[in-house]
Amino acid sequence: MVNDDKGKKFLELIDEQNNLQWSIIEKLIFLINAKWASSDTQNELESLVKKHSTLTKELNSLDENNSIL
């Protein structure tokens, strides 16, 4: 992948990761306020965390030489 393409992809993934993090925070706040009494929200949270993990791995794979792109 060309450096310009890597940089563009990196920024896209960072934006997506940021959105996921806010979604995770929203779900956590909801669950805390509901005293963890929503299995649907717990499942949604689990799914968001898995997506975040996958996205983080993809971000890390862009930086093959442990440099800042």
Beta strands, then each sheet from edge to edge (+ up, - down):
end
